Amino acid sequence: MISTCNKNITLQSNENKSLVMGRIEKANPATLNPCHKESDLTYKCLDDNNYDRDKCLKAMENYQLCKSFWGFVRTQRRREGKYPLLPPEEERDEIKKYYIDAFLSAKR
């Protein structure tokens, strides 16, 4: 306890503090980007084919479709008031099943 101006202030010990100061944990890229795998496949294809985009059209289309889908999911979840807008990795398979029909009908 510290006494200043007749006020008692209790200081917390380091054990009780929940914040880690000065250190930010690096997140798994797949956690932040649901299309991380598709992105890696696209870059690998480009690397393997001397950046000839014509040889990697399928990989690039797959990546664009993935980004479009997850953008659609974010928009729908925002409209529905569901947060976080991008669900955690362990819930993404279930989310895909839930939103895929709506996404495909919106693309037509």
N, C-alpha and C positions, 0 to 999 in steps of 0.2 A: 504494500500500500504506500502511496505517496500522498503527502499532505501538502496542498498548495491553497493558499487563500481560504483556509479552513474548510476545504472540500477534499473528501477522500476519493481517490481514483484507484481502482484496482486494475493492475496490469495483468494481461493474460500471459501465461507461459507459452513457449514455443510449441509445446505439445498440443495446445488447444486451438492454435491458429489453423484454419483450413486452407488458407491461401499459400501458395508457394511463390515467393517473390523472386523476380528476375529470371524465371525459367518457363519457357513455353514448350509444352510437349508437341512433337511433330506428329501430325495425324497421318494415318494411312491414306494414300491418294485415293484408293477405292472408296473410302468413307466419304470423302468430299465430292468425288466425281463418280456417279454411277456408270459412266461410259469409259472408265479408265481402261478396262480390258480392250474395248473396241479401239480406243485411241492407240494403245500399244501395238495392236495388230496392224493398224493403218501405218504407223511409223515403221514397223518392221518390214512391211511389204514395200514401202517406199525405199527404205535402206537397201533391201535385197534387189530392187530393180532400178537402181541408180536414179531414183526420184522420177521415174516415168509414170506419170499419173494415170495414163491409159491402162497400164497393167494392174492398177490397184483400185479400179472403179468400184468393185464389189465391196472391198473393205471400207472405202470412203463412204459409199452409200449406206452401209451398215452403221457406221459411226454417226452419220447425219440422222438416220432413222432413230438411233438410240437417243441422241440429243433432243430430237423433236419429241419423242415419247416422254422423256423425263421433264421437258419443259411443259408439256401438256399436263402431266401429273401435278407439277407445282401449281399451275394455274387452277386446276380443278380443286386441289386441296386448299388453296387460298380462298376460292369461292365458297367452299364448304366450311371454312373456318377451322380447318385441321392444321395443327402444327406439331412438329416441324414440317415445313413444306417438302423437304426431301427426307423421306423416311430412313431410319437406320438400316444398315446393310442386312441385318437378319430378317427384316420385314419386307424387303424388296421383292422377293419372289411372290409373296402373297399380294402385294400391291400391283405387280404386273398382271396377275390374273384378274384382279378387280377392275383395272382401268383399260386393259387391252382392247376390249370390244368397243368401248366408247371412243378410244383413240382411232381405231380402224374405221369406224363409221364417220368420224369427223374428217378423216383424210380423204374420203370419197367425194 
